[in-house]
Amino acid sequence: MVHGTVPAADGRVKRNSAGAEAGEAGRTSWLREAPRSSIIPGTMIQKLRAYLEMIRFSHTIFALPFAFMGAVLAAGGIPSGDKILWILVAMVGARSGAMGMNRIADRHLDALNPRTRDRAFPQGRIAPGEALLFVVLSFSVFLLAAWMLNPLCFALAPPAILIVSGYSYTKRFTAISHLVLGLSLALAPIGAWIAVTGRIVLPAVILGAAVLFWVAGFDVLYALMDIEFDRRTGLFSIPARLGVNGGMQIARLFHAGTIGCLAVLMPLVRLGPVYAVGLLLAAGLLAYEHWLLHRHGLAKLDVAFFNVNGALSIGLFLFTLGDLLLG
């Protein structure tokens, strides 16, 4: 007979109460004795990964270099350490809050879209209440950073929150939602410029326009993957309205606008040959991005979207900084 069991009247085996208590005590003892480091940190790491996935942390590479580009242009070199710190904090807070709002707004759509249904939010790895708390905390950090920078930054922070939070809803009623996303990221270099100087000036707006057209262009290209889903669910996008060829043509126009705005910056802030080389490389990367999609179609979209645009933003910042330091 197995220890801890007794035969029942009907012939079935029942666990002896003493054996059950001993077994339960053994399991409880194991839980007490198990090092917390083997249980809690694993859960915390999984939750952290879910939050990083929700805010698409790797995509920070797009906006952050342009924010620092605005800062170094405004300062004519490297800004003070406290300015750099609070600009970074503001960027992290604003972007995290904006992405959290995007996930909350699109949670039902993401669950229906085959491309996004495996993300943390649709899979239930982050609850709506958790996401909302994350958004509130993120925007609170952004407001604190804006207050630490200067009064104009703090005054403009609430409208900025409305813009970056409202993007997700614009694709429900207008195909120019790509430009609204571009405006959201364009606030990064403009805001960084204001953080350094305390003023809104024309070169900052021109740099912001370059980012607006750059982001709108690659967002149009990214939307090529969702044409059928957008049409089926009634969402608005340029590719859903104009098709693949029309979407690619609009993206080319937007990216031409990016290069034009970046070229206008040269005489406005007296940038020299090092910046000019960076500008030529940026134009070449954008041309390569469109060639990849023309030649290989959506199969190369991830390369075109992440690698090329990441190299463009980092490279242009480094060439701009180099021009300021060497000039």
Secondary structure as the mmCIF struct_conf table of DSSP 4:
data_model
#
loop_
_struct_conf.conf_type_id
_struct_conf.id
_struct_conf.beg_label_comp_id
_struct_conf.beg_label_asym_id
_struct_conf.beg_label_seq_id
_struct_conf.end_label_comp_id
_struct_conf.end_label_asym_id
_struct_conf.end_label_seq_id
TURN_TY1_P TURN_TY1_P1 HIS A 3 GLY A 4
STRN STRN1 THR A 5 PRO A 7
TURN_TY1_P TURN_TY1_P2 ALA A 9 ASP A 10
BEND BEND1 GLY A 11 GLY A 11
STRN STRN2 VAL A 13 ARG A 15
HELX_RH_AL_P HELX_RH_AL_P1 SER A 17 GLU A 33
BEND BEND2 ALA A 34 ALA A 34
HELX_RH_3T_P HELX_RH_3T_P1 ARG A 36 SER A 38
TURN_TY1_P TURN_TY1_P3 ILE A 39 ILE A 39
HELX_RH_AL_P HELX_RH_AL_P2 ILE A 40 MET A 54
TURN_TY1_P TURN_TY1_P4 ILE A 55 ARG A 56
HELX_RH_3T_P HELX_RH_3T_P2 PHE A 57 HIS A 59
HELX_RH_AL_P HELX_RH_AL_P3 THR A 60 ALA A 75
TURN_TY1_P TURN_TY1_P5 GLY A 76 GLY A 76
BEND BEND3 GLY A 77 GLY A 77
HELX_RH_AL_P HELX_RH_AL_P4 GLY A 81 ALA A 105
TURN_TY1_P TURN_TY1_P6 ASP A 106 ASP A 106
HELX_RH_AL_P HELX_RH_AL_P5 ARG A 107 LEU A 112
TURN_TY1_P TURN_TY1_P7 PRO A 114 ASP A 118
BEND BEND4 ARG A 119 ARG A 119
TURN_TY1_P TURN_TY1_P8 ALA A 120 GLY A 124
BEND BEND5 ARG A 125 ILE A 126
HELX_RH_AL_P HELX_RH_AL_P6 PRO A 128 LEU A 149
HELX_RH_AL_P HELX_RH_AL_P7 PRO A 151 THR A 170
TURN_TY1_P TURN_TY1_P9 LYS A 171 PHE A 173
TURN_TY1_P TURN_TY1_P10 ALA A 175 ILE A 176
HELX_RH_AL_P HELX_RH_AL_P8 SER A 177 THR A 197
BEND BEND6 GLY A 198 ARG A 199
HELX_RH_AL_P HELX_RH_AL_P9 LEU A 202 TYR A 222
HELX_RH_3T_P HELX_RH_3T_P3 ALA A 223 ASP A 226
HELX_RH_AL_P HELX_RH_AL_P10 ILE A 227 THR A 233
TURN_TY1_P TURN_TY1_P11 GLY A 234 GLY A 234
HELX_RH_AL_P HELX_RH_AL_P11 ILE A 238 VAL A 269
TURN_TY1_P TURN_TY1_P12 ARG A 270 ARG A 270
HELX_RH_AL_P HELX_RH_AL_P12 PRO A 273 HIS A 296
HELX_RH_3T_P HELX_RH_3T_P4 GLY A 297 LYS A 300
HELX_RH_AL_P HELX_RH_AL_P13 LEU A 301 ASP A 302
HELX_RH_PI_P HELX_RH_PI_P1 VAL A 303 VAL A 308
HELX_RH_AL_P HELX_RH_AL_P14 ASN A 309 LEU A 326
#
